[in-house]
Amino acid sequence: MTDDYSKRLAFGFEECGKVISRSLGALMTKPGERQKKAAPPQQSFCHLSNVTECAASEGARGSFVVTLYNPLLRRVSKYVRVPVREGGNTIIIHQ
């Protein structure tokens, strides 16, 4: 029974990721680009973020963007850890 629950949960994560990717892609694509059928930015999800492991950021070649979502109806102030390769990294924060 536990294995069935794990499979259902994994499937739910995967399907939810697809919906979020399509939604964010639509929001991040400029209006003129929508008509040209330009591909929206690719979204990756870090499901193991509670153990500070993220293949999308650790394996990134060049630059990448981190999108954070606050589901609360109030402003929060929290630290965010993004695992990256060791080396000269530049961090730019936009709010």
C-alpha positions as CSV (number, residue, x, y, z in Angstrom):
1,M,0.0,0.0,0.0
2,T,2.9,2.4,0.8
3,D,4.4,1.7,-2.6
4,D,1.1,2.6,-4.3
5,Y,0.9,5.9,-2.4
6,S,4.5,6.7,-3.4
7,K,3.6,6.1,-7.1
8,R,0.5,8.2,-6.9
9,L,2.4,11.0,-5.1
10,A,5.2,10.9,-7.7
11,F,2.6,11.0,-10.5
12,G,0.9,14.0,-8.9
13,F,4.2,15.9,-8.6
14,E,5.0,15.2,-12.2
15,E,1.5,16.3,-13.5
16,C,1.5,19.4,-11.2
17,G,5.0,20.3,-12.6
18,K,3.6,20.2,-16.2
19,V,0.7,22.5,-15.3
20,I,3.0,25.0,-13.5
21,S,5.5,24.9,-16.4
22,R,2.8,25.7,-18.9
23,S,1.3,28.5,-16.7
24,L,4.7,30.1,-16.0
25,G,5.7,29.8,-19.6
26,A,2.6,31.7,-20.7
27,L,3.2,34.4,-18.1
28,M,7.0,34.7,-19.0
29,T,6.6,34.9,-22.7
30,K,6.3,38.4,-24.2
31,P,3.0,39.1,-26.1
32,G,4.7,39.4,-29.4
33,E,6.5,36.1,-28.9
34,R,3.3,34.2,-28.3
35,Q,2.3,34.9,-31.9
36,K,5.6,33.6,-33.2
37,K,5.1,30.3,-31.2
38,A,8.4,30.9,-29.4
39,A,9.2,28.3,-26.8
40,P,8.8,29.5,-23.2
41,P,11.7,29.2,-20.8
42,Q,12.2,25.6,-19.6
43,Q,11.1,25.0,-16.0
44,S,12.9,22.5,-13.7
45,F,11.7,21.6,-10.2
46,C,13.9,20.7,-7.2
47,H,11.9,18.1,-5.4
48,L,14.7,17.3,-3.0
49,S,15.2,20.9,-1.8
50,N,14.6,19.8,1.8
51,V,18.0,18.1,1.6
52,T,19.6,20.9,-0.4
53,E,20.0,18.9,-3.5
54,C,18.9,20.3,-6.9
55,A,20.3,18.9,-10.2
56,A,18.9,21.9,-12.1
57,S,21.1,24.4,-10.3
58,E,24.1,22.2,-9.5
59,G,24.4,21.0,-13.0
60,A,23.7,24.3,-14.7
61,R,26.1,25.4,-17.4
62,G,26.1,29.2,-17.5
63,S,23.2,31.2,-16.0
64,F,19.9,30.1,-14.6
65,V,16.9,31.8,-13.0
66,V,15.3,30.7,-9.7
67,T,11.6,31.4,-9.3
68,L,10.2,31.4,-5.8
69,Y,6.5,31.2,-5.0
70,N,4.9,32.5,-1.8
71,P,1.4,31.0,-1.3
72,L,0.7,33.1,1.8
73,L,-1.3,36.4,1.6
74,R,1.4,38.2,3.5
75,R,5.0,39.2,3.0
76,V,7.5,36.8,4.4
77,S,11.2,37.0,5.0
78,K,13.0,33.7,4.7
79,Y,16.5,32.4,3.7
80,V,16.6,30.4,0.5
81,R,19.4,28.0,-0.2
82,V,20.2,27.2,-3.8
83,P,22.9,24.6,-4.2
84,V,25.4,25.6,-7.0
85,R,28.8,24.4,-8.2
86,E,31.8,25.7,-6.3
87,G,33.4,28.6,-8.0
88,G,32.9,32.2,-9.1
89,N,29.1,32.7,-8.9
90,T,27.3,36.0,-9.2
91,I,23.9,36.3,-7.6
92,I,21.4,39.0,-8.8
93,I,18.2,39.4,-6.9
94,H,15.1,41.0,-8.5
95,Q,11.9,41.5,-6.6
